[in-house]
Amino acid sequence: MSRGSDFTEAERRSRFDRAVFQSQLLLAAALLLMVCAAYIFQPTAVLDPRFFGGVAVVFVLTAASALVPWSNFPRQWAGILPLIDIFAIIAVREGNSQLGAGLLLVFPVIWLSSYFGLLGAIVSVVTSSVLLWITAGLAGAPLVINSIPSLLVLPITLSFIATTTLATSSRTAAQRGLLRQQADLLEVALRRARRQEQTLDEVLNAVTFGVVAFDKNGVQTIVNRANRAYQTEFGLPESTIEHPVLYRPDRVTPYADDERPFARAVGGERFDDTVTWLGEPGQHRIALSVSSRPLTSPDGELDGGVMVSRDVTAEINAIQARDDLVASVSHELRTPLTSILGYLELALDDEQLDATTRSMLEVASSNADRLLALVADLLTAASEKDQQIVMSFSQCDLSEIVAQSIQAQTPAAAERGITIENASLEPVLIEADGFRLRQVVDNLLTNAIKYNVENGSVTVAVAAADERVDLVVSDTGIGLSDLEQSKLFDRYFRAEGVRQSTIHGSGLGLTISRDIVRRHGGDLTVTSSLGVGTRFTASIPRSR
C-alpha cells in the first residue's frame, strides 16, 4: 500500500472514531439538560434508581466512546452503544415519566439508521417499541382505548424518523461517493498539473535562451534562469525583465521606451529577431536577439504573451570578423589584380603576338576580369551599410540599359545555345542610377544564363505604369525550391544544386542587386519552380 493510501485509511479511521463520539455526545448533552431540568423542578426524581442508573449508563458509554478506538474493531461493535442507550433511555423514562425522556430514543434510532442501514433502522425501532410495550405491561396499567395512542404514537414516530434517516443517509452516501469520485479526479488532475508545471519549469530553466511569459496586464508569470542571468550579469536584480538602457544594432543609439521589445510584446505585437545590445559602450556588452508571440483568450482578446531572448554576441562578432577579413583581403587583392589587367591589356595591344599566345593572354585577361569583379562584390558586401552603395540619380532609359546588357551577355549565352528575348522595345524613362541599374540587369541576366539548361531561353521585359516600372527576367533553368527561395538573398548563399556543380559564383550578386533596387525605393522578388525555371521581378518607382 502506498503512502497516500495509508494516509487515506488513517483519515477514514479517525473520522469513524470521531463520528461515534459525536453521536454519543449529542445524546449525553440532551440527557444532561433533562437532568438539570429534573433537578430544578423535581429534585426527588433524580434519586430514583432507574433514573439515576439510566443517566449513569449513558455517561459511562459517552466516556467509552471517547476512549475506545472503535476503528480497530469490527464496525458492528460500535452498534452496541446505541442499543445500550435505548435500554438506558427506557430506564430514565420509567424513573420519571413526566419528563418525556422517551423522545430521546430519537438519537439512537437516527444513529443506528445512519450507520447500519435498513437493519439498524429495524433493530432500533423494534427494540424501542418492544421495550416501551413491555414497560407499559409491567406497570400493570389496564389496556383501554385511551391508552392505545400513547403506546403507538412514539413507535410510529420513531418508524418515520428511521425511514427518513435511512433515505437521507442513502442520498448522502450517494452524494458522498460522487464527491469522492470528483475529489479523486481533481486530485489526479492536480498531480498531473503539478507534474507538468515542474517539467515545464525544468525545461525552461535548462534552455540557454531567456523566456519571459506575462499576462494581459504585463505582469510576468514565468521568468526562466537564462533571462535572470542576462540581468545579474550586469548587476541588476533577478526580477528585472529588461536592462534599463537598450541599444539598437548600431550599438550607440538607445531604444525609445515605446520601441523596447518588452513594451512592444505587452502591446500584443508579434516580431522576430530584434537585436538589442546590453551594456554601455566601451564596457562589457552582449547582444540579444528578441522575438515575441502574443497569446489570445478563447474569445480572441489579448491575454498576455511570451518573449524569447537569445544571446547572439558571438554570432555578430563572428560576422563582423568575417567581413573585416573579407574587406582586408579584397583590398589587398585589388591592387595586384588591377596591375595584372593593365599589363595584360598592354600585351594584347602588341600586333606581333602569335595566335596561340594571344589566345592564352585573352583567357588570362578574362579570368582576371572575373576575379576583379568578385573582389569588388566582396568589398561591397563587407563594407558598412551606410557606405554600401553610393547612388547618383538622374534621368535614364531603362529599356536602353536592358538592351546594352543583353548585347554584352549575348556571346556567353550563344556558347550554350541560349536565346535572349528582349520584350522591352519602347523607351522607359525613370529617375535612377543608370550605372547601378545596369549592374542589377547584368546580375540577373548572368544568373539566368549560368543556371539555365542547354539551348534554353531567357526573356527580359519592362512593364511601365504611371508610378513604377517592373523589370522582369525569366528563364527556363533548373529552378529553386521553396527553402532556397527564402534564403536566396542572404549573403554568400548558394543553392545546394549549384554548390555541387561546376558553376562559379560568390553568392553576393543577388544580395547586392536587391540592395540597389531597395535604395531606389523598390524591391526585388523571385518566384521559381524546380525543373521549370525562375522569374525575378524588380519593381522600381519612376521618380524618387
PLY file of the C-alpha trace (Angstrom):
ply
format ascii 1.0
element vertex 544
property float x
property float y
property float z
element edge 543
property int vertex1
property int vertex2
end_header
0.00 0.00 0.00
1.32 3.41 -0.91
1.93 6.27 1.44
-1.12 8.12 0.08
-3.32 5.04 0.68
-2.03 4.75 4.25
-2.90 8.39 4.86
-6.42 7.93 3.44
-7.05 4.84 5.58
-5.83 6.61 8.74
-8.05 9.57 7.97
-11.06 7.28 7.46
-10.43 5.57 10.82
-10.13 8.91 12.56
-13.42 10.09 11.05
-15.22 6.96 12.25
-13.93 7.32 15.83
-14.95 10.96 15.82
-18.44 10.15 14.48
-19.04 7.54 17.23
-18.06 10.02 19.93
-20.12 12.87 18.45
-23.26 10.69 18.15
-22.98 9.59 21.76
-22.11 13.10 22.92
-25.34 14.53 21.45
-27.43 12.08 23.50
-25.39 12.78 26.63
-25.82 16.52 26.19
-29.59 16.26 25.71
-29.87 13.95 28.72
-27.76 16.34 30.82
-30.19 19.17 30.06
-33.06 16.90 31.09
-31.30 16.01 34.36
-30.76 19.69 35.12
-34.45 20.40 34.49
-35.48 17.47 36.71
-33.14 18.63 39.48
-34.66 22.10 39.41
-38.32 21.20 39.17
-38.44 17.65 40.65
-35.36 17.13 42.87
-36.67 13.85 44.24
-36.90 12.33 40.75
-33.14 12.39 40.38
-32.82 9.99 43.30
-34.90 7.30 41.60
-32.59 4.28 40.99
-33.95 3.74 37.47
-33.48 7.40 36.55
-30.05 7.65 38.11
-28.93 4.31 36.69
-30.02 5.17 33.15
-28.23 8.52 33.28
-25.09 6.89 34.68
-25.09 4.28 31.88
-25.33 6.98 29.18
-22.46 8.98 30.66
-20.30 5.87 31.03
-20.98 4.99 27.39
-20.03 8.55 26.40
-16.69 8.18 28.15
-16.20 4.82 26.46
-16.97 6.30 23.04
-14.21 8.84 23.59
-11.57 6.46 24.93
-12.08 3.26 22.93
-10.50 3.17 19.42
-13.61 1.81 17.68
-11.96 1.77 14.27
-9.71 -1.07 15.48
-12.75 -3.32 15.99
-15.36 -4.55 13.55
-17.86 -1.85 12.71
-20.74 -3.82 14.29
-19.23 -3.43 17.75
-19.95 0.29 17.68
-23.66 -0.58 17.26
-23.71 -1.89 20.84
-23.57 1.69 22.18
-26.91 2.91 20.73
-28.60 -0.39 21.70
-27.49 0.06 25.31
-28.58 3.71 25.08
-32.12 2.52 24.22
-32.28 0.47 27.43
-30.85 3.38 29.45
-33.38 5.84 27.99
-36.25 3.46 28.80
-34.92 3.24 32.38
-34.77 7.04 32.67
-38.35 7.24 31.28
-39.57 4.77 33.85
-37.81 6.67 36.60
-39.66 9.89 35.68
-42.42 9.58 33.11
-43.31 13.28 33.28
-40.03 14.48 31.69
-40.81 12.87 28.32
-37.46 11.09 28.23
-38.87 8.71 25.60
-38.23 11.38 22.99
-34.51 10.78 23.49
-34.98 7.45 21.69
-34.70 9.54 18.53
-30.90 9.75 19.00
-30.06 6.01 18.99
-32.65 5.41 16.21
-31.01 8.03 14.00
-27.57 6.67 14.89
-28.37 3.06 14.01
-30.31 4.03 10.85
-27.46 6.21 9.61
-24.59 3.81 10.17
-26.18 0.39 9.79
-28.82 0.99 7.12
-32.09 -0.91 6.99
-31.02 -3.47 9.60
-30.09 -0.74 12.04
-33.39 1.06 11.45
-35.46 -2.09 12.02
-33.49 -3.14 15.11
-33.67 0.31 16.70
-37.40 0.81 16.09
-38.39 -2.74 17.10
-36.22 -2.71 20.22
-37.55 0.68 21.32
-41.20 -0.30 20.66
-40.91 -3.66 22.43
-39.31 -2.11 25.48
-41.99 0.60 25.59
-44.75 -2.01 25.43
-43.05 -4.30 27.98
-42.59 -1.50 30.47
-46.20 -0.49 29.96
-47.28 -4.08 30.63
-45.10 -4.39 33.71
-46.57 -1.20 35.10
-49.92 -3.06 35.43
-51.97 -0.30 33.88
-55.19 -1.61 32.25
-55.24 -1.59 28.44
-58.05 0.76 27.44
-58.91 2.73 24.32
-57.42 5.94 25.72
-54.04 4.28 26.38
-53.60 2.90 22.85
-52.44 6.23 21.23
-49.73 6.66 23.87
-48.43 3.19 23.09
-48.45 3.74 19.30
-47.54 7.40 18.76
-43.91 7.10 19.88
-43.17 3.84 17.95
-44.81 5.24 14.82
-42.84 8.48 15.21
-39.62 6.52 15.61
-40.51 4.49 12.49
-40.96 7.64 10.40
-37.74 9.11 11.79
-35.86 5.90 10.98
-37.32 5.83 7.45
-36.44 9.47 6.86
-32.96 8.97 8.26
-32.46 5.89 6.11
-33.49 7.74 2.94
-31.39 10.76 3.84
-28.40 8.56 4.58
-28.75 6.83 1.22
-28.80 10.15 -0.62
-25.94 11.45 1.48
-23.91 8.30 0.81
-24.54 8.65 -2.95
-23.56 12.31 -2.88
-20.52 11.49 -0.77
-19.49 8.82 -3.26
-19.91 11.25 -6.15
-17.96 13.92 -4.30
-15.26 11.37 -3.50
-15.00 10.44 -7.19
-14.82 14.10 -8.17
-12.24 14.72 -5.47
-10.16 11.80 -6.77
-10.39 13.17 -10.32
-9.42 16.64 -9.13
-6.53 15.20 -7.15
-5.30 13.29 -10.21
-5.66 16.43 -12.34
-3.86 18.48 -9.70
-0.98 15.99 -9.54
-0.78 15.96 -13.34
-0.81 19.77 -13.46
1.90 19.97 -10.81
4.00 17.41 -12.70
3.55 19.31 -15.95
4.39 22.58 -14.20
7.52 21.04 -12.72
8.51 19.61 -16.11
7.91 22.95 -17.81
9.93 24.72 -15.14
12.82 22.29 -15.55
12.72 22.56 -19.34
12.63 26.37 -19.32
15.50 26.53 -16.85
17.52 24.04 -18.90
17.44 26.01 -22.16
20.11 28.60 -22.89
17.77 31.34 -24.12
15.73 33.68 -21.95
11.97 33.19 -21.67
9.52 35.66 -20.15
5.76 35.00 -20.05
3.33 37.70 -18.93
-0.41 38.21 -18.56
-2.64 40.76 -20.27
-1.62 43.41 -17.72
2.07 42.95 -18.46
2.78 41.18 -15.15
5.35 38.43 -15.66
4.19 34.91 -14.83
7.28 32.94 -15.91
10.91 34.08 -15.94
13.49 31.36 -16.56
17.05 31.11 -15.28
18.68 32.28 -18.53
16.71 35.54 -18.59
17.61 36.20 -14.95
21.27 35.56 -15.81
21.13 38.25 -18.52
20.25 40.77 -15.81
22.52 39.59 -12.99
25.44 39.67 -15.44
25.16 43.47 -15.29
24.50 43.68 -11.54
20.71 44.01 -11.85
18.17 42.18 -9.63
16.90 38.82 -10.87
13.36 40.21 -11.01
14.39 42.71 -13.72
12.79 41.92 -17.08
14.81 44.28 -19.27
18.01 46.24 -18.91
17.28 49.93 -18.14
19.03 51.01 -21.35
18.91 49.00 -24.57
20.87 49.96 -27.67
19.98 49.44 -31.32
22.06 47.23 -33.65
24.42 50.18 -34.27
25.37 49.80 -30.57
25.17 53.55 -29.81
21.51 54.60 -30.29
19.22 53.76 -27.36
15.74 52.38 -27.97
12.86 54.72 -27.14
10.58 53.50 -24.34
7.73 52.56 -26.69
10.14 50.77 -29.06
11.69 48.49 -26.45
10.99 44.79 -27.05
9.04 44.19 -23.82
6.82 47.24 -24.39
6.07 46.03 -27.92
5.39 42.49 -26.65
2.98 43.71 -23.93
1.19 45.72 -26.62
0.44 42.48 -28.46
2.97 42.97 -31.25
4.46 39.93 -32.96
8.08 40.28 -34.05
11.21 38.20 -34.69
14.96 38.64 -34.19
15.02 42.22 -32.93
18.67 42.79 -31.99
19.36 44.76 -28.80
22.68 45.50 -27.12
23.06 45.45 -23.33
25.82 47.33 -21.56
27.38 50.73 -22.03
29.74 51.48 -24.93
33.32 50.70 -24.05
32.30 48.25 -21.32
31.19 44.63 -21.20
28.34 44.15 -23.68
26.15 41.38 -25.04
23.71 41.27 -27.97
20.28 39.67 -27.65
18.00 38.61 -30.48
14.45 39.08 -29.13
11.24 37.55 -30.50
7.68 37.83 -29.21
4.42 35.97 -29.64
1.06 37.24 -28.27
-1.39 34.90 -26.53
-5.13 35.20 -27.03
-8.10 34.04 -24.98
-10.83 31.77 -26.44
-12.84 34.87 -27.37
-9.90 36.27 -29.34
-8.83 39.00 -26.92
-5.19 39.62 -25.98
-4.31 37.51 -22.94
-0.60 38.12 -22.47
2.34 36.78 -24.42
5.78 35.20 -24.45
9.10 36.94 -25.15
12.21 34.92 -26.01
15.76 36.32 -25.93
18.83 34.63 -27.38
22.47 35.66 -26.92
23.87 36.34 -30.40
27.01 38.20 -29.35
29.34 35.52 -30.69
27.46 35.32 -33.99
27.52 39.07 -34.57
31.19 39.31 -33.63
31.98 36.37 -35.94
30.13 38.02 -38.84
31.95 41.28 -38.17
35.30 39.49 -38.06
34.46 37.69 -41.31
33.52 40.94 -43.04
36.67 42.63 -41.76
38.77 39.75 -43.08
36.98 39.76 -46.44
37.39 43.53 -46.77
41.07 43.36 -45.82
41.84 40.52 -48.24
39.82 42.16 -51.02
41.71 45.43 -50.62
44.99 43.57 -50.80
43.89 41.69 -53.93
42.50 44.66 -55.84
45.87 46.44 -56.40
47.80 43.49 -57.90
44.76 42.47 -59.97
44.48 45.95 -61.44
48.17 45.84 -62.29
47.82 42.38 -63.88
44.90 43.54 -66.03
46.81 46.62 -67.12
49.82 44.63 -68.29
47.58 42.03 -69.98
45.87 44.79 -71.96
49.23 46.22 -72.99
50.40 42.78 -74.04
47.26 42.19 -76.10
47.82 45.51 -77.90
51.01 44.10 -79.37
50.23 43.29 -83.00
53.22 40.95 -83.27
51.70 38.35 -80.91
51.11 34.96 -82.48
47.61 33.48 -82.28
48.43 30.90 -79.61
49.97 33.43 -77.23
47.13 35.90 -77.82
44.57 33.19 -77.03
46.28 32.35 -73.74
46.54 36.05 -72.79
42.85 36.55 -73.57
41.95 33.64 -71.26
44.13 35.14 -68.50
42.55 38.57 -69.03
39.02 37.13 -68.92
39.70 35.29 -65.69
41.42 38.32 -64.19
38.33 40.42 -65.03
36.11 37.85 -63.32
38.36 37.78 -60.29
38.35 41.59 -60.09
34.53 41.59 -60.27
34.42 39.03 -57.46
36.74 41.18 -55.34
34.53 44.20 -56.00
31.47 42.24 -54.87
33.24 41.11 -51.72
34.26 44.67 -50.92
30.72 45.91 -51.46
29.19 43.19 -49.28
31.72 43.61 -46.48
31.50 47.41 -46.23
29.25 49.27 -43.83
25.60 49.57 -44.81
25.63 53.34 -44.99
28.62 53.18 -47.35
27.49 50.03 -49.13
26.17 51.56 -52.33
26.81 55.10 -53.48
23.89 56.30 -55.61
23.79 59.02 -58.27
20.27 59.66 -59.57
19.48 61.11 -63.00
17.06 60.62 -65.87
17.79 57.36 -67.75
16.15 54.94 -70.14
15.66 51.51 -68.58
14.97 49.89 -71.98
18.31 51.14 -73.28
20.08 49.77 -70.19
18.43 46.40 -70.79
19.45 46.40 -74.48
23.07 47.17 -73.63
23.18 44.42 -71.01
21.66 41.89 -73.43
24.21 42.84 -76.07
27.05 42.27 -73.59
25.67 38.90 -72.40
24.77 37.51 -75.85
28.19 35.88 -76.53
28.06 33.96 -73.23
24.51 32.84 -73.97
25.38 31.79 -77.53
28.09 29.44 -76.25
25.34 27.32 -74.62
22.72 27.80 -77.29
20.59 30.03 -75.04
18.42 32.64 -76.73
17.69 36.01 -75.07
14.42 37.68 -75.96
14.13 41.42 -75.38
10.46 42.28 -74.84
11.16 45.91 -73.85
11.43 47.90 -77.07
9.75 51.19 -76.10
11.76 53.79 -74.14
11.01 53.79 -70.39
12.34 56.89 -68.65
12.89 56.77 -64.88
14.84 58.78 -62.31
17.51 56.34 -61.16
21.19 55.50 -61.03
21.79 54.09 -64.53
25.15 52.55 -63.61
23.67 50.66 -60.66
20.62 49.52 -62.63
22.96 48.16 -65.30
24.66 46.21 -62.51
21.26 44.76 -61.49
20.35 43.77 -65.05
23.80 42.24 -65.60
23.49 40.17 -62.42
20.01 38.91 -63.30
20.98 38.08 -66.87
24.21 36.39 -65.81
22.31 34.16 -63.36
19.61 33.41 -65.93
22.33 32.20 -68.34
24.52 30.36 -65.81
21.68 28.43 -64.18
19.77 27.70 -67.40
19.66 24.46 -69.31
21.43 23.89 -72.61
19.54 25.51 -75.52
17.22 27.23 -73.07
15.78 30.71 -73.26
15.75 33.96 -71.27
13.10 36.67 -71.54
13.59 40.25 -70.36
10.57 42.56 -70.16
9.91 46.06 -68.83
6.32 46.82 -67.78
5.77 50.55 -67.24
2.98 52.03 -65.12
2.26 55.59 -64.02
4.20 55.40 -60.77
6.53 52.40 -61.12
8.35 50.15 -63.55
8.63 46.36 -63.32
11.78 44.76 -64.74
11.12 41.04 -65.26
13.84 38.48 -66.09
12.61 34.90 -66.53
14.43 31.77 -67.64
13.85 28.09 -68.35
16.56 26.96 -65.95
16.93 24.46 -63.10
14.64 26.38 -60.70
14.71 26.74 -56.92
12.96 25.02 -54.01
10.82 26.98 -51.52
13.59 26.79 -48.90
16.20 28.05 -51.37
13.93 30.93 -52.40
13.59 32.02 -48.75
17.40 32.22 -48.40
18.27 33.35 -51.92
19.04 36.97 -50.99
21.21 36.10 -47.98
24.85 36.99 -48.38
27.09 34.15 -49.57
24.11 31.80 -50.07
24.30 29.35 -52.96
21.72 26.66 -53.70
22.60 23.04 -52.98
22.50 22.01 -56.63
24.74 24.93 -57.60
27.33 24.15 -54.92
27.67 20.62 -56.25
28.10 21.82 -59.85
30.99 23.50 -61.65
29.17 26.84 -61.89
31.22 29.59 -60.27
29.77 32.29 -58.03
30.15 34.11 -54.72
26.54 34.25 -53.57
26.69 38.06 -53.43
25.23 39.22 -56.75
21.56 38.92 -55.82
22.16 40.43 -52.39
23.79 43.48 -53.97
21.11 43.69 -56.66
18.30 43.71 -54.10
20.10 46.38 -52.06
20.40 48.55 -55.19
16.70 48.16 -56.00
15.73 48.94 -52.43
17.93 52.05 -52.45
15.75 53.16 -55.38
12.65 52.66 -53.20
11.58 49.37 -54.78
12.13 45.69 -54.18
13.45 42.57 -55.90
11.38 39.37 -55.62
11.64 35.85 -57.01
9.24 33.05 -57.97
10.52 29.68 -59.08
9.68 26.03 -59.63
12.18 23.17 -59.67
12.87 21.99 -63.20
10.67 24.72 -64.73
12.51 27.99 -64.33
12.91 31.18 -62.31
11.37 34.62 -62.59
12.89 37.75 -60.99
10.86 40.95 -60.73
12.44 44.29 -59.83
9.77 46.90 -59.01
11.24 50.42 -59.17
9.44 53.78 -58.67
9.62 56.01 -61.73
10.63 59.00 -59.62
12.21 59.44 -56.22
0 1
1 2
2 3
3 4
4 5
5 6
6 7
7 8
8 9
9 10
10 11
11 12
12 13
13 14
14 15
15 16
16 17
17 18
18 19
19 20
20 21
21 22
22 23
23 24
24 25
25 26
26 27
27 28
28 29
29 30
30 31
31 32
32 33
33 34
34 35
35 36
36 37
37 38
38 39
39 40
40 41
41 42
42 43
43 44
44 45
45 46
46 47
47 48
48 49
49 50
50 51
51 52
52 53
53 54
54 55
55 56
56 57
57 58
58 59
59 60
60 61
61 62
62 63
63 64
64 65
65 66
66 67
67 68
68 69
69 70
70 71
71 72
72 73
73 74
74 75
75 76
76 77
77 78
78 79
79 80
80 81
81 82
82 83
83 84
84 85
85 86
86 87
87 88
88 89
89 90
90 91
91 92
92 93
93 94
94 95
95 96
96 97
97 98
98 99
99 100
100 101
101 102
102 103
103 104
104 105
105 106
106 107
107 108
108 109
109 110
110 111
111 112
112 113
113 114
114 115
115 116
116 117
117 118
118 119
119 120
120 121
121 122
122 123
123 124
124 125
125 126
126 127
127 128
128 129
129 130
130 131
131 132
132 133
133 134
134 135
135 136
136 137
137 138
138 139
139 140
140 141
141 142
142 143
143 144
144 145
145 146
146 147
147 148
148 149
149 150
150 151
151 152
152 153
153 154
154 155
155 156
156 157
157 158
158 159
159 160
160 161
161 162
162 163
163 164
164 165
165 166
166 167
167 168
168 169
169 170
170 171
171 172
172 173
173 174
174 175
175 176
176 177
177 178
178 179
179 180
180 181
181 182
182 183
183 184
184 185
185 186
186 187
187 188
188 189
189 190
190 191
191 192
192 193
193 194
194 195
195 196
196 197
197 198
198 199
199 200
200 201
201 202
202 203
203 204
204 205
205 206
206 207
207 208
208 209
209 210
210 211
211 212
212 213
213 214
214 215
215 216
216 217
217 218
218 219
219 220
220 221
221 222
222 223
223 224
224 225
225 226
226 227
227 228
228 229
229 230
230 231
231 232
232 233
233 234
234 235
235 236
236 237
237 238
238 239
239 240
240 241
241 242
242 243
243 244
244 245
245 246
246 247
247 248
248 249
249 250
250 251
251 252
252 253
253 254
254 255
255 256
256 257
257 258
258 259
259 260
260 261
261 262
262 263
263 264
264 265
265 266
266 267
267 268
268 269
269 270
270 271
271 272
272 273
273 274
274 275
275 276
276 277
277 278
278 279
279 280
280 281
281 282
282 283
283 284
284 285
285 286
286 287
287 288
288 289
289 290
290 291
291 292
292 293
293 294
294 295
295 296
296 297
297 298
298 299
299 300
300 301
301 302
302 303
303 304
304 305
305 306
306 307
307 308
308 309
309 310
310 311
311 312
312 313
313 314
314 315
315 316
316 317
317 318
318 319
319 320
320 321
321 322
322 323
323 324
324 325
325 326
326 327
327 328
328 329
329 330
330 331
331 332
332 333
333 334
334 335
335 336
336 337
337 338
338 339
339 340
340 341
341 342
342 343
343 344
344 345
345 346
346 347
347 348
348 349
349 350
350 351
351 352
352 353
353 354
354 355
355 356
356 357
357 358
358 359
359 360
360 361
361 362
362 363
363 364
364 365
365 366
366 367
367 368
368 369
369 370
370 371
371 372
372 373
373 374
374 375
375 376
376 377
377 378
378 379
379 380
380 381
381 382
382 383
383 384
384 385
385 386
386 387
387 388
388 389
389 390
390 391
391 392
392 393
393 394
394 395
395 396
396 397
397 398
398 399
399 400
400 401
401 402
402 403
403 404
404 405
405 406
406 407
407 408
408 409
409 410
410 411
411 412
412 413
413 414
414 415
415 416
416 417
417 418
418 419
419 420
420 421
421 422
422 423
423 424
424 425
425 426
426 427
427 428
428 429
429 430
430 431
431 432
432 433
433 434
434 435
435 436
436 437
437 438
438 439
439 440
440 441
441 442
442 443
443 444
444 445
445 446
446 447
447 448
448 449
449 450
450 451
451 452
452 453
453 454
454 455
455 456
456 457
457 458
458 459
459 460
460 461
461 462
462 463
463 464
464 465
465 466
466 467
467 468
468 469
469 470
470 471
471 472
472 473
473 474
474 475
475 476
476 477
477 478
478 479
479 480
480 481
481 482
482 483
483 484
484 485
485 486
486 487
487 488
488 489
489 490
490 491
491 492
492 493
493 494
494 495
495 496
496 497
497 498
498 499
499 500
500 501
501 502
502 503
503 504
504 505
505 506
506 507
507 508
508 509
509 510
510 511
511 512
512 513
513 514
514 515
515 516
516 517
517 518
518 519
519 520
520 521
521 522
522 523
523 524
524 525
525 526
526 527
527 528
528 529
529 530
530 531
531 532
532 533
533 534
534 535
535 536
536 537
537 538
538 539
539 540
540 541
541 542
542 543
